Amino acid sequence: MGKGKNNRIEEEQRTVELMIRLYCRYKEGNRTLCPECREMLDYSRARLSRCPFQKDKRTCRLCTIHCYRPDMKRRIRKVMRYAGPRMLWYHPLIALRHLWREYRG
């Protein structure tokens, strides 16, 4: 991937999208995103696009701002708890890159 200003944000958006899709498909049994998961995906994209850190963005778990509303934060945590470990199986390179960035802080 190139080193554009929004490259980091785009990577995070793609990672979150894959996690939400994985959750909706395998946990909820939907072939396409249900309205609740679509809402969560749209919300997470909007939050990431407004991130003040942009190219220097850390993983959201390590962020000092925590910009998600409490209800959305609970929902995304539920998704991440389910999809996070499975990302190593379904999307190993993306999962390893995410873990590396979290490890580096």
FIFI-433641 format. One record per atom (N, C-alpha, C, O, CB): residue in three letters; atom name; residue number from 1; x, y, z. Coordinates in steps of 0.02 Angstrom, whole numbers, plus 32768, in hexadecimal, padded with zeros to 4 digits. Atoms other than C-alpha are relative to their C-alpha. Glycine has a CB too. Layout:
N
- ALA / CA / NUM / X / Y / Z
...
END
This chain:
105
- MET / N / 1 / 802A / 7FC4 / 8000
- MET / CA / 1 / 8000 / 8000 / 8000
- MET / C / 1 / 802B / 803E / 8000
- MET / O / 1 / 8063 / 803E / 801A
- MET / CB / 1 / 7FD1 / 8000 / 803C
- GLY / N / 2 / 7FDB / 7FC2 / 8003
- GLY / CA / 2 / 8037 / 80B2 / 7FE0
- GLY / C / 2 / 8003 / 8022 / 8043
- GLY / O / 2 / 7FE4 / 800C / 8074
- GLY / CB / 2 / 7FE1 / 802E / 7FCD
- LYS / N / 3 / 7FF8 / 7FDC / 7FC0
- LYS / CA / 3 / 8067 / 812F / 8065
- LYS / C / 3 / 7FD9 / 8041 / 8000
- LYS / O / 3 / 7FF1 / 8073 / 801A
- LYS / CB / 3 / 804A / 800E / 800D
- GLY / N / 4 / 802A / 7FC5 / 8001
- GLY / CA / 4 / 7FD9 / 81AA / 8049
- GLY / C / 4 / 7FEC / 8013 / 8047
- GLY / O / 4 / 7FF1 / 7FEC / 8075
- GLY / CB / 4 / 7FC4 / 7FF4 / 7FD6
- LYS / N / 5 / 8012 / 7FE5 / 7FBE
- LYS / CA / 5 / 7F9B / 8216 / 80D9
- LYS / C / 5 / 7FCB / 7FD6 / 8022
- LYS / O / 5 / 7FCE / 7FCB / 805F
- LYS / CB / 5 / 7FE7 / 8047 / 7FF9
- ASN / N / 6 / 8037 / 8026 / 7FE2
- ASN / CA / 6 / 7EFE / 81AF / 80F3
- ASN / C / 6 / 8009 / 7FB5 / 7FFD
- ASN / O / 6 / 7FDB / 7F8F / 800D
- ASN / CB / 6 / 7FC0 / 8013 / 7FDF
- ASN / N / 7 / 7FF4 / 8047 / 8008
- ASN / CA / 7 / 7F4D / 8106 / 80D3
- ASN / C / 7 / 7FF3 / 7FDA / 8042
- ASN / O / 7 / 7FD4 / 7FA5 / 8041
- ASN / CB / 7 / 8048 / 7FF5 / 7FE9
- ARG / N / 8 / 8009 / 8020 / 7FBF
- ARG / CA / 8 / 7F4F / 80DA / 818D
- ARG / C / 8 / 7FB6 / 7FFB / 8012
- ARG / O / 8 / 7F9F / 7FC7 / 802A
- ARG / CB / 8 / 8026 / 8027 / 8037
- ILE / N / 9 / 8048 / 7FFF / 7FF2
- ILE / CA / 9 / 7E99 / 810B / 81A2
- ILE / C / 9 / 7FDC / 7FCE / 7FD3
- ILE / O / 9 / 7FB0 / 7FAA / 7FEB
- ILE / CB / 9 / 7FE3 / 8047 / 7FF6
- GLU / N / 10 / 801F / 802F / 802F
- GLU / CA / 10 / 7E67 / 80A8 / 8107
- GLU / C / 10 / 800D / 7FB8 / 8015
- GLU / O / 10 / 7FE1 / 7F8E / 8010
- GLU / CB / 10 / 8019 / 800C / 7FB9
- GLU / N / 11 / 7FF0 / 8043 / 7FE8
- GLU / CA / 11 / 7EC0 / 800F / 814C
- GLU / C / 11 / 7FD5 / 7FEE / 803C
- GLU / O / 11 / 7FBB / 7FB6 / 8041
- GLU / CB / 11 / 804A / 7FFB / 8011
- GLU / N / 12 / 8029 / 800D / 7FC4
- GLU / CA / 12 / 7E65 / 801F / 81F2
- GLU / C / 12 / 7FB7 / 7FF6 / 7FEC
- GLU / O / 12 / 7F95 / 7FCA / 8007
- GLU / CB / 12 / 8006 / 803B / 8032
- GLN / N / 13 / 8045 / 8008 / 8017
- GLN / CA / 13 / 7DBE / 8036 / 8198
- GLN / C / 13 / 7FF6 / 7FBC / 7FE1
- GLN / O / 13 / 7FC3 / 7F9C / 7FED
- GLN / CB / 13 / 7FEE / 8037 / 7FCE
- ARG / N / 14 / 8006 / 8042 / 8020
- ARG / CA / 14 / 7DDE / 7F99 / 8132
- ARG / C / 14 / 8001 / 7FC8 / 8035
- ARG / O / 14 / 7FDB / 7F98 / 8031
- ARG / CB / 14 / 803A / 7FF6 / 7FCD
- THR / N / 15 / 7FFB / 8032 / 7FCB
- THR / CA / 15 / 7E0F / 7F36 / 81CD
- THR / C / 15 / 7FBE / 7FFB / 8027
- THR / O / 15 / 7FA5 / 7FC5 / 8033
- THR / CB / 15 / 8039 / 8010 / 8030
- VAL / N / 16 / 803F / 7FFF / 7FDC
- VAL / CA / 16 / 7D72 / 7F6B / 822B
- VAL / C / 16 / 7FC8 / 7FE3 / 7FD5
- VAL / O / 16 / 7F9E / 7FBE / 7FED
- VAL / CB / 16 / 7FEE / 8048 / 8017
- GLU / N / 17 / 8034 / 801B / 802C
- GLU / CA / 17 / 7D06 / 7F45 / 8194
- GLU / C / 17 / 8004 / 7FB3 / 7FFC
- GLU / O / 17 / 7FD1 / 7F92 / 8001
- GLU / CB / 17 / 8008 / 801E / 7FB9
- LEU / N / 18 / 7FF8 / 8049 / 8003
- LEU / CA / 18 / 7D4E / 7E95 / 8186
- LEU / C / 18 / 7FE8 / 7FDF / 8041
- LEU / O / 18 / 7FC9 / 7FAA / 803F
- LEU / CB / 18 / 8049 / 7FEE / 7FF3
- MET / N / 19 / 8015 / 801C / 7FBF
- MET / CA / 19 / 7D30 / 7E77 / 8240
- MET / C / 19 / 7FB4 / 8001 / 8007
- MET / O / 19 / 7F96 / 7FD0 / 801D
- MET / CB / 19 / 8020 / 8028 / 803A
- ILE / N / 20 / 8049 / 7FFB / 7FFC
- ILE / CA / 20 / 7C7C / 7EB4 / 8237
- ILE / C / 20 / 7FDF / 7FCE / 7FD1
- ILE / O / 20 / 7FAF / 7FAD / 7FE4
- ILE / CB / 20 / 7FE8 / 8048 / 7FEF
- ARG / N / 21 / 801B / 8031 / 8030
- ARG / CA / 21 / 7C5A / 7E4B / 819C
- ARG / C / 21 / 8007 / 7FB9 / 8019
- ARG / O / 21 / 7FDA / 7F90 / 8013
- ARG / CB / 21 / 8022 / 8008 / 7FBB
- LEU / N / 22 / 7FF3 / 8043 / 7FE4
- LEU / CA / 22 / 7CA7 / 7DB2 / 81EE
- LEU / C / 22 / 7FCE / 7FF1 / 8038
- LEU / O / 22 / 7FB1 / 7FBA / 803A
- LEU / CB / 22 / 8049 / 7FFA / 801A
- TYR / N / 23 / 802F / 8007 / 7FC9
- TYR / CA / 23 / 7C3C / 7DCC / 8289
- TYR / C / 23 / 7FB9 / 7FF5 / 7FE6
- TYR / O / 23 / 7F96 / 7FC6 / 7FFB
- TYR / CB / 23 / 8002 / 803D / 802E
- CYS / N / 24 / 8045 / 8003 / 801A
- CYS / CA / 24 / 7B9B / 7DE8 / 8228
- CYS / C / 24 / 7FF4 / 7FBE / 7FDB
- CYS / O / 24 / 7FBE / 7FA1 / 7FE1
- CYS / CB / 24 / 7FF2 / 803C / 7FD2
- ARG / N / 25 / 8007 / 803D / 8027
- ARG / CA / 25 / 7BB9 / 7D53 / 81B7
- ARG / C / 25 / 8000 / 7FC1 / 802C
- ARG / O / 25 / 7FD3 / 7F97 / 8026
- ARG / CB / 25 / 8038 / 7FFB / 7FCD
- TYR / N / 26 / 7FF8 / 803F / 7FDB
- TYR / CA / 26 / 7BF2 / 7CCF / 8233
- TYR / C / 26 / 7FE0 / 7FFF / 8045
- TYR / O / 26 / 7FCC / 7FC9 / 805C
- TYR / CB / 26 / 8049 / 7FF1 / 8006
- LYS / N / 27 / 801F / 7FFF / 7FBE
- LYS / CA / 27 / 7BAE / 7D07 / 82DB
- LYS / C / 27 / 7FB4 / 8007 / 7FFA
- LYS / O / 27 / 7F8E / 7FE6 / 801C
- LYS / CB / 27 / 801D / 8039 / 802B
- GLU / N / 28 / 8047 / 7FF3 / 8008
- GLU / CA / 28 / 7B06 / 7D49 / 82A0
- GLU / C / 28 / 7FE0 / 7FD7 / 7FC8
- GLU / O / 28 / 7FA3 / 7FD2 / 7FC4
- GLU / CB / 28 / 7FF5 / 8049 / 7FF3
- GLY / N / 29 / 8019 / 802A / 8036
- GLY / CA / 29 / 7AF6 / 7CD9 / 8206
- GLY / C / 29 / 7FE2 / 8024 / 7FC5
- GLY / O / 29 / 7FB9 / 8008 / 7FA0
- GLY / CB / 29 / 7FCD / 7FD3 / 801C
- ASN / N / 30 / 801A / 7FD8 / 8038
- ASN / CA / 30 / 7AD3 / 7D63 / 8188
- ASN / C / 30 / 802E / 7FFB / 7FC4
- ASN / O / 30 / 806B / 7FFB / 7FCB
- ASN / CB / 30 / 7FF7 / 804A / 8015
- ARG / N / 31 / 7FD7 / 8001 / 803D
- ARG / CA / 31 / 7B0D / 7D58 / 80D3
- ARG / C / 31 / 8019 / 8045 / 7FEE
- ARG / O / 31 / 8050 / 804C / 7FD3
- ARG / CB / 31 / 7FD7 / 7FE3 / 7FC7
- THR / N / 32 / 7FEB / 7FBA / 800A
- THR / CA / 32 / 7B14 / 7E15 / 80C6
- THR / C / 32 / 7FF9 / 8024 / 8042
- THR / O / 32 / 7FDB / 800A / 8071
- THR / CB / 32 / 7FD6 / 8023 / 7FC7
- LEU / N / 33 / 8003 / 7FDA / 7FC2
- LEU / CA / 33 / 7B26 / 7E9A / 814A
- LEU / C / 33 / 7FB8 / 8010 / 8014
- LEU / O / 33 / 7F91 / 8028 / 7FEB
- LEU / CB / 33 / 8028 / 8041 / 7FFA
- CYS / N / 34 / 8041 / 7FEF / 7FE6
- CYS / CA / 34 / 7A8C / 7EAD / 81B6
- CYS / C / 34 / 7FFF / 804C / 800D
- CYS / O / 34 / 8034 / 806B / 800E
- CYS / CB / 34 / 7FEF / 7FD8 / 8042
- PRO / N / 35 / 8003 / 7FB8 / 7FF4
- PRO / CA / 35 / 7A4E / 7F5F / 81D9
- PRO / C / 35 / 802A / 8017 / 803C
- PRO / O / 35 / 8049 / 804C / 803A
- PRO / CB / 35 / 7FB7 / 8016 / 800B
- GLU / N / 36 / 7FD9 / 7FED / 7FC5
- GLU / CA / 36 / 7AA0 / 7F62 / 8286
- GLU / C / 36 / 804B / 8000 / 7FF1
- GLU / O / 36 / 806F / 802E / 8007
- GLU / CB / 36 / 7FF0 / 7FD1 / 803B
- CYS / N / 37 / 7FB8 / 8004 / 8011
- CYS / CA / 37 / 7B4A / 7F2C / 8242
- CYS / C / 37 / 8012 / 8036 / 7FCD
- CYS / O / 37 / 8048 / 8052 / 7FCF
- CYS / CB / 37 / 8012 / 7FBA / 7FE5
- ARG / N / 38 / 7FF4 / 7FCA / 8031
- ARG / CA / 38 / 7B3A / 7FA7 / 81B0
- ARG / C / 38 / 8006 / 8042 / 8025
- ARG / O / 38 / 8031 / 806B / 8015
- ARG / CB / 38 / 7FC6 / 8003 / 7FCC
- GLU / N / 39 / 7FFD / 7FC3 / 7FD8
- GLU / CA / 39 / 7B18 / 8031 / 822E
- GLU / C / 39 / 8043 / 8005 / 8024
- GLU / O / 39 / 8062 / 803A / 8026
- GLU / CB / 39 / 7FC5 / 8002 / 8033
- MET / N / 40 / 7FC0 / 8001 / 7FDC
- MET / CA / 40 / 7BB1 / 7FFE / 8293
- MET / C / 40 / 803A / 800E / 7FD0
- MET / O / 40 / 8069 / 8032 / 7FE1
- MET / CB / 40 / 800A / 7FBC / 8023
- LEU / N / 41 / 7FCC / 7FF5 / 8032
- LEU / CA / 41 / 7C1D / 7FFA / 81F5
- LEU / C / 41 / 8002 / 8049 / 7FEB
- LEU / O / 41 / 8037 / 8067 / 7FE8
- LEU / CB / 41 / 7FF5 / 7FD3 / 7FC3
- ASP / N / 42 / 8003 / 7FBA / 8014
- ASP / CA / 42 / 7BE2 / 80A6 / 81BD
- ASP / C / 42 / 8019 / 802E / 8039
- ASP / O / 42 / 803D / 805E / 802C
- ASP / CB / 42 / 7FB8 / 8013 / 7FED
- TYR / N / 43 / 7FEB / 7FD8 / 7FC7
- TYR / CA / 43 / 7BFD / 80EC / 826C
- TYR / C / 43 / 804C / 7FFC / 8009
- TYR / O / 43 / 806D / 802F / 8013
- TYR / CB / 43 / 7FDD / 7FE7 / 8041
- SER / N / 44 / 7FB8 / 8007 / 7FF7
- SER / CA / 44 / 7CAD / 80A5 / 827A
- SER / C / 44 / 8027 / 8023 / 7FC9
- SER / O / 44 / 805B / 8041 / 7FD6
- SER / CB / 44 / 8014 / 7FB5 / 8002
- ARG / N / 45 / 7FDF / 7FDC / 8037
- ARG / CA / 45 / 7CDC / 80E8 / 81CE
- ARG / C / 45 / 7FFF / 804C / 800C
- ARG / O / 45 / 8031 / 806E / 8002
- ARG / CB / 45 / 7FDD / 7FF0 / 7FBC
- ALA / N / 46 / 8006 / 7FB8 / 7FF2
- ALA / CA / 46 / 7C9D / 8195 / 81FF
- ALA / C / 46 / 8031 / 8015 / 8037
- ALA / O / 46 / 8052 / 8048 / 8032
- ALA / CB / 46 / 7FB8 / 8012 / 8013
- ARG / N / 47 / 7FD3 / 7FEF / 7FC9
- ARG / CA / 47 / 7CFE / 8193 / 82A3
- ARG / C / 47 / 8049 / 7FFE / 7FE9
- ARG / O / 47 / 8070 / 802B / 7FFA
- ARG / CB / 47 / 7FF6 / 7FCF / 803B
- LEU / N / 48 / 7FBB / 8006 / 8018
- LEU / CA / 48 / 7D9E / 8159 / 824E
- LEU / C / 48 / 8012 / 8039 / 7FD0
- LEU / O / 48 / 8049 / 8053 / 7FD2
- LEU / CB / 48 / 800B / 7FBD / 7FDE
- SER / N / 49 / 7FF2 / 7FCA / 8030
- SER / CA / 49 / 7D8F / 81DB / 81C4
- SER / C / 49 / 800B / 8043 / 8024
- SER / O / 49 / 802A / 8070 / 8008
- SER / CB / 49 / 7FC8 / 8006 / 7FCD
- ARG / N / 50 / 7FF8 / 7FC2 / 7FD9
- ARG / CA / 50 / 7D87 / 8263 / 824B
- ARG / C / 50 / 8038 / 7FFB / 8034
- ARG / O / 50 / 803F / 8028 / 805D
- ARG / CB / 50 / 7FBF / 8011 / 8021
- CYS / N / 51 / 7FCC / 800B / 7FCD
- CYS / CA / 51 / 7E18 / 821E / 82B1
- CYS / C / 51 / 8035 / 8038 / 7FFB
- CYS / O / 51 / 804F / 8045 / 7FC5
- CYS / CB / 51 / 8022 / 7FBA / 7FF7
- PRO / N / 52 / 7FCF / 7FC9 / 8002
- PRO / CA / 52 / 7E8C / 82AE / 82E1
- PRO / C / 52 / 8048 / 7FE9 / 7FF5
- PRO / O / 52 / 8073 / 8011 / 7FE5
- PRO / CB / 52 / 7FFC / 8028 / 8040
- PHE / N / 53 / 7FBB / 8019 / 8007
- PHE / CA / 53 / 7F26 / 823E / 82D8
- PHE / C / 53 / 8012 / 7FED / 7FB9
- PHE / O / 53 / 804D / 7FEB / 7FA8
- PHE / CB / 53 / 800A / 7FC4 / 802D
- GLN / N / 54 / 7FF8 / 8012 / 8046
- GLN / CA / 54 / 7F0F / 820A / 8221
- GLN / C / 54 / 8039 / 7FCF / 7FF4
- GLN / O / 54 / 8035 / 7F96 / 800A
- GLN / CB / 54 / 800A / 803E / 7FD6
- LYS / N / 55 / 7FCB / 8030 / 8012
- LYS / CA / 55 / 7FB2 / 81BE / 81E0
- LYS / C / 55 / 8027 / 7FE5 / 803C
- LYS / O / 55 / 8047 / 7FB1 / 8037
- LYS / CB / 55 / 8031 / 8021 / 7FD0
- ASP / N / 56 / 7FDD / 8017 / 7FC4
- ASP / CA / 56 / 7FF9 / 81AF / 8291
- ASP / C / 56 / 7FD1 / 7FD9 / 802F
- ASP / O / 56 / 7FE1 / 7FCF / 8069
- ASP / CB / 56 / 801E / 803C / 8025
- LYS / N / 57 / 8032 / 8021 / 7FD7
- LYS / CA / 57 / 7F5F / 8152 / 82CE
- LYS / C / 57 / 801A / 7FBE / 801D
- LYS / O / 57 / 803B / 7F96 / 7FFB
- LYS / CB / 57 / 7FC2 / 7FF2 / 7FD6
- ARG / N / 58 / 7FF3 / 803F / 7FDE
- ARG / CA / 58 / 7F77 / 80C8 / 834C
- ARG / C / 58 / 7FC1 / 7FD6 / 7FFC
- ARG / O / 58 / 7F8E / 7FED / 7FE2
- ARG / CB / 58 / 8016 / 800B / 804B
- THR / N / 59 / 803E / 8027 / 7FFE
- THR / CA / 59 / 7EFC / 803A / 8364
- THR / C / 59 / 7FD0 / 8022 / 8031
- THR / O / 59 / 7FE6 / 8042 / 8061
- THR / CB / 59 / 800E / 7FB6 / 8015
- CYS / N / 60 / 8032 / 7FDE / 7FD7
- CYS / CA / 60 / 7E5B / 8077 / 83B2
- CYS / C / 60 / 8005 / 7FED / 8049
- CYS / O / 60 / 7FF9 / 8016 / 8075
- CYS / CB / 60 / 7FBA / 7FF1 / 7FE6
- ARG / N / 61 / 7FFB / 8016 / 7FBB
- ARG / CA / 61 / 7E76 / 8010 / 844E
- ARG / C / 61 / 8035 / 8028 / 8027
- ARG / O / 61 / 802E / 8033 / 8063
- ARG / CB / 61 / 8011 / 7FB5 / 8003
- LEU / N / 62 / 7FCA / 7FDA / 7FE0
- LEU / CA / 62 / 7F16 / 8072 / 8472
- LEU / C / 62 / 7FF7 / 804B / 7FFC
- LEU / O / 62 / 8020 / 8071 / 8016
- LEU / CB / 62 / 8042 / 7FED / 7FE1
- CYS / N / 63 / 800B / 7FB8 / 800B
- CYS / CA / 63 / 7ECD / 811B / 8444
- CYS / C / 63 / 7FEF / 8024 / 8042
- CYS / O / 63 / 7FD1 / 8007 / 806E
- CYS / CB / 63 / 7FC8 / 800B / 7FCD
- THR / N / 64 / 800D / 7FD8 / 7FC4
- THR / CA / 64 / 7EC4 / 81A5 / 84C6
- THR / C / 64 / 7FBD / 8024 / 7FFC
- THR / O / 64 / 7FA5 / 803F / 802F
- THR / CB / 64 / 8038 / 8033 / 800A
- ILE / N / 65 / 803E / 7FD9 / 8009
- ILE / CA / 65 / 7E24 / 81F2 / 847F
- ILE / C / 65 / 7FC1 / 7FD6 / 800C
- ILE / O / 65 / 7F93 / 7FEE / 802E
- ILE / CB / 65 / 7FFE / 801D / 7FBA
- HIS / N / 66 / 803B / 802C / 7FFC
- HIS / CA / 66 / 7DA5 / 8161 / 8474
- HIS / C / 66 / 7FC2 / 8026 / 7FE9
- HIS / O / 66 / 7F99 / 803B / 8012
- HIS / CB / 66 / 7FF7 / 7FE6 / 8048
- CYS / N / 67 / 8034 / 7FD6 / 801D
- CYS / CA / 67 / 7D2C / 81B8 / 83FF
- CYS / C / 67 / 7FBE / 7FDD / 7FF4
- CYS / O / 67 / 7F8E / 7FFD / 7FDD
- CYS / CB / 67 / 8018 / 801D / 7FC0
- TYR / N / 68 / 803F / 8024 / 800B
- TYR / CA / 68 / 7CA5 / 8131 / 83F6
- TYR / C / 68 / 7FCE / 8010 / 8038
- TYR / O / 68 / 7FE1 / 8018 / 8072
- TYR / CB / 68 / 800D / 7FB5 / 7FFC
- ARG / N / 69 / 8036 / 7FFB / 7FCE
- ARG / CA / 69 / 7BFE / 814B / 844C
- ARG / C / 69 / 8000 / 7FC0 / 8029
- ARG / O / 69 / 8012 / 7F8B / 800F
- ARG / CB / 69 / 7FBB / 800D / 7FDE
- PRO / N / 70 / 8000 / 803C / 7FD6
- PRO / CA / 70 / 7BE9 / 80D2 / 84DE
- PRO / C / 70 / 7FDB / 7FC4 / 7FE2
- PRO / O / 70 / 7FF3 / 7F8B / 7FE6
- PRO / CB / 70 / 7FE3 / 8010 / 8042
- ASP / N / 71 / 8026 / 8038 / 801D
- ASP / CA / 71 / 7B64 / 8069 / 8484
- ASP / C / 71 / 8026 / 7FE1 / 7FC6
- ASP / O / 71 / 8027 / 7FA4 / 7FBF
- ASP / CB / 71 / 7FBB / 8017 / 7FE9
- MET / N / 72 / 7FDA / 801B / 8039
- MET / CA / 72 / 7BCE / 8058 / 83E7
- MET / C / 72 / 8041 / 7FDF / 8018
- MET / O / 72 / 8058 / 7FAE / 7FFB
- MET / CB / 72 / 8010 / 8039 / 7FCE
- LYS / N / 73 / 7FC3 / 801E / 7FE4
- LYS / CA / 73 / 7C68 / 8034 / 844F
- LYS / C / 73 / 7FF1 / 7FB9 / 8019
- LYS / O / 73 / 8019 / 7F8B / 800D
- LYS / CB / 73 / 801B / 802C / 803A
- ARG / N / 74 / 8013 / 8043 / 7FE9
- ARG / CA / 74 / 7C0E / 7FA1 / 84A0
- ARG / C / 74 / 7FF5 / 7FD1 / 7FC5
- ARG / O / 74 / 800B / 7F97 / 7FC6
- ARG / CB / 74 / 7FC0 / 8003 / 802A
- ARG / N / 75 / 800E / 802A / 803A
- ARG / CA / 75 / 7BD4 / 7F61 / 83F7
- ARG / C / 75 / 8040 / 7FEC / 7FDB
- ARG / O / 75 / 8048 / 7FB2 / 7FC8
- ARG / CB / 75 / 7FD1 / 8024 / 7FD0
- ILE / N / 76 / 7FC3 / 8010 / 8025
- ILE / CA / 76 / 7C7E / 7F6D / 83A4
- ILE / C / 76 / 802E / 7FD2 / 8029
- ILE / O / 76 / 8051 / 7FA9 / 800C
- ILE / CB / 76 / 8026 / 8041 / 7FEE
- ARG / N / 77 / 7FD9 / 802E / 7FD6
- ARG / CA / 77 / 7CD2 / 7F18 / 8438
- ARG / C / 77 / 7FE6 / 7FB9 / 7FF8
- ARG / O / 77 / 800D / 7F89 / 7FF4
- ARG / CB / 77 / 7FFC / 8015 / 804A
- LYS / N / 78 / 801E / 8043 / 8009
- LYS / CA / 78 / 7C58 / 7E87 / 8425
- LYS / C / 78 / 8016 / 7FE2 / 7FBE
- LYS / O / 78 / 8028 / 7FA7 / 7FBA
- LYS / CB / 78 / 7FB2 / 8005 / 8003
- VAL / N / 79 / 7FE9 / 8016 / 8042
- VAL / CA / 79 / 7C85 / 7E7B / 836D
- VAL / C / 79 / 8049 / 7FEC / 8002
- VAL / O / 79 / 805C / 7FB7 / 7FE9
- VAL / CB / 79 / 7FF4 / 8037 / 7FCB
- MET / N / 80 / 7FB8 / 800D / 7FFE
- MET / CA / 80 / 7D3F / 7E84 / 8390
- MET / C / 80 / 8011 / 7FC3 / 802A
- MET / O / 80 / 8040 / 7F9E / 8019
- MET / CB / 80 / 8025 / 803D / 801B
- ARG / N / 81 / 7FF4 / 803D / 7FD8
- ARG / CA / 81 / 7D38 / 7DFF / 8417
- ARG / C / 81 / 7FF3 / 7FC1 / 7FD7
- ARG / O / 81 / 8017 / 7F8F / 7FDE
- ARG / CB / 81 / 7FD4 / 8001 / 803E
- TYR / N / 82 / 8010 / 803A / 802A
- TYR / CA / 82 / 7CE8 / 7D89 / 839B
- TYR / C / 82 / 8030 / 7FFB / 7FC4
- TYR / O / 82 / 804E / 7FC7 / 7FB8
- TYR / CB / 82 / 7FB8 / 8003 / 7FE8
- ALA / N / 83 / 7FDD / 8001 / 803F
- ALA / CA / 83 / 7D42 / 7DBA / 82FB
- ALA / C / 83 / 804C / 8003 / 8008
- ALA / O / 83 / 8070 / 7FE8 / 7FDE
- ALA / CB / 83 / 7FEA / 803A / 7FD5
- GLY / N / 84 / 7FB8 / 7FF7 / 7FF7
- GLY / CA / 84 / 7DEF / 7DE5 / 8340
- GLY / C / 84 / 8028 / 7FBF / 7FF9
- GLY / O / 84 / 8055 / 7FBB / 7FCF
- GLY / CB / 84 / 800E / 801E / 8042
- PRO / N / 85 / 7FDB / 803F / 8005
- PRO / CA / 85 / 7E2D / 7D33 / 835C
- PRO / C / 85 / 7FF7 / 7FDD / 7FBC
- PRO / O / 85 / 8025 / 7FBC / 7FA4
- PRO / CB / 85 / 7FEB / 7FD1 / 8038
- ARG / N / 86 / 800E / 8020 / 8040
- ARG / CA / 86 / 7DDC / 7CF8 / 82BA
- ARG / C / 86 / 8021 / 8023 / 7FC6
- ARG / O / 86 / 8029 / 8006 / 7F90
- ARG / CB / 86 / 7FB5 / 7FFD / 7FF5
- MET / N / 87 / 7FDD / 7FDC / 8035
- MET / CA / 87 / 7E33 / 7D7E / 8255
- MET / C / 87 / 8042 / 7FDE / 7FED
- MET / O / 87 / 8056 / 7FE0 / 7FB3
- MET / CB / 87 / 800E / 8049 / 8016
- LEU / N / 88 / 7FC1 / 8023 / 800F
- LEU / CA / 88 / 7ED4 / 7D19 / 8263
- LEU / C / 88 / 7FF4 / 7FC7 / 7FCE
- LEU / O / 88 / 8020 / 7FB7 / 7FA7
- LEU / CB / 88 / 801F / 7FE3 / 8040
- TRP / N / 89 / 8011 / 8036 / 802E
- TRP / CA / 89 / 7E7C / 7C8D / 8203
- TRP / C / 89 / 7FE7 / 801B / 7FBD
- TRP / O / 89 / 7FFC / 8004 / 7F89
- TRP / CB / 89 / 7FCC / 7FD3 / 801F
- TYR / N / 90 / 801F / 7FE7 / 803D
- TYR / CA / 90 / 7E17 / 7CF2 / 8185
- TYR / C / 90 / 8029 / 8036 / 7FDC
- TYR / O / 90 / 8029 / 8038 / 7F9F
- TYR / CB / 90 / 7FBC / 801C / 8011
- HIS / N / 91 / 7FD9 / 7FCA / 801D
- HIS / CA / 91 / 7E8A / 7D88 / 8169
- HIS / C / 91 / 8042 / 8007 / 8026
- HIS / O / 91 / 804D / 8038 / 804A
- HIS / CB / 91 / 7FD8 / 8044 / 8003
- PRO / N / 92 / 7FC4 / 8002 / 7FD6
- PRO / CA / 92 / 7F34 / 7D5B / 81B3
- PRO / C / 92 / 802F / 803C / 7FF9
- PRO / O / 92 / 8049 / 8054 / 802B
- PRO / CB / 92 / 8026 / 7FC2 / 7FF1
- LEU / N / 93 / 7FD1 / 7FC8 / 8008
- LEU / CA / 93 / 7F9D / 7DE8 / 8168
- LEU / C / 93 / 7FE5 / 8040 / 8020
- LEU / O / 93 / 800A / 8065 / 8040
- LEU / CB / 93 / 800E / 800C / 7FB6
- ILE / N / 94 / 801E / 7FC5 / 7FE2
- ILE / CA / 94 / 7F24 / 7E6F / 819D
- ILE / C / 94 / 8001 / 7FFA / 804C
- ILE / O / 94 / 800F / 802A / 806F
- ILE / CB / 94 / 7FB7 / 8009 / 7FE7
- ALA / N / 95 / 8000 / 800B / 7FB8
- ALA / CA / 95 / 7F16 / 7E23 / 824B
- ALA / C / 95 / 8046 / 8009 / 801D
- ALA / O / 95 / 804E / 802A / 8051
- ALA / CB / 95 / 7FE5 / 7FBA / 8011
- LEU / N / 96 / 7FBB / 7FF9 / 7FE7
- LEU / CA / 96 / 7FD2 / 7E17 / 8261
- LEU / C / 96 / 8018 / 8048 / 7FFD
- LEU / O / 96 / 803B / 805F / 802B
- LEU / CB / 96 / 802F / 7FD3 / 7FD7
- ARG / N / 97 / 7FED / 7FB9 / 8004
- ARG / CA / 97 / 7FEC / 7ECA / 8225
- ARG / C / 97 / 7FE0 / 8027 / 8039
- ARG / O / 97 / 8001 / 8051 / 8058
- ARG / CB / 97 / 7FEB / 801E / 7FBB
- HIS / N / 98 / 8024 / 7FDE / 7FCA
- HIS / CA / 98 / 7F69 / 7F05 / 82A2
- HIS / C / 98 / 8021 / 7FF0 / 8043
- HIS / O / 98 / 802B / 801D / 806C
- HIS / CB / 98 / 7FB6 / 7FEC / 8000
- LEU / N / 99 / 7FE1 / 8014 / 7FC1
- LEU / CA / 99 / 7FB9 / 7EA2 / 8330
- LEU / C / 99 / 8046 / 8020 / 8007
- LEU / O / 99 / 8059 / 8034 / 803E
- LEU / CB / 99 / 8006 / 7FB4 / 8003
- TRP / N / 100 / 7FBD / 7FE1 / 7FFF
- TRP / CA / 100 / 8066 / 7EE5 / 8302
- TRP / C / 100 / 7FFA / 804A / 8013
- TRP / O / 100 / 8021 / 8062 / 803C
- TRP / CB / 100 / 8022 / 7FF8 / 7FBB
- ARG / N / 101 / 8009 / 7FB9 / 7FF0
- ARG / CA / 101 / 8028 / 7F99 / 8307
- ARG / C / 101 / 7FEC / 800A / 8049
- ARG / O / 101 / 8000 / 803A / 8069
- ARG / CB / 101 / 7FCC / 8020 / 7FD2
- GLU / N / 102 / 8015 / 7FFB / 7FB9
- GLU / CA / 102 / 7FD6 / 7F7B / 83AF
- GLU / C / 102 / 803B / 7FF2 / 802D
- GLU / O / 102 / 8043 / 8013 / 8061
- GLU / CB / 102 / 7FC6 / 7FD0 / 800F
- TYR / N / 103 / 7FC5 / 8012 / 7FD9
- TYR / CA / 103 / 8075 / 7F2A / 83F2
- TYR / C / 103 / 8032 / 803B / 8002
- TYR / O / 103 / 804F / 804A / 8036
- TYR / CB / 103 / 8022 / 7FC1 / 7FE2
- ARG / N / 104 / 7FD1 / 7FC7 / 8004
- ARG / CA / 104 / 80E0 / 7FBD / 83B6
- ARG / C / 104 / 7FE7 / 803C / 8027
- ARG / O / 104 / 800F / 8066 / 803D
- ARG / CB / 104 / 800B / 8013 / 7FB8
- GLY / N / 105 / 801C / 7FC7 / 7FDB
- GLY / CA / 105 / 8069 / 8036 / 840A
- GLY / C / 105 / 7FFF / 803A / 7FD6
- GLY / O / 105 / 7FE9 / 806F / 7FEB
- GLY / CB / 105 / 8025 / 800F / 803E
END
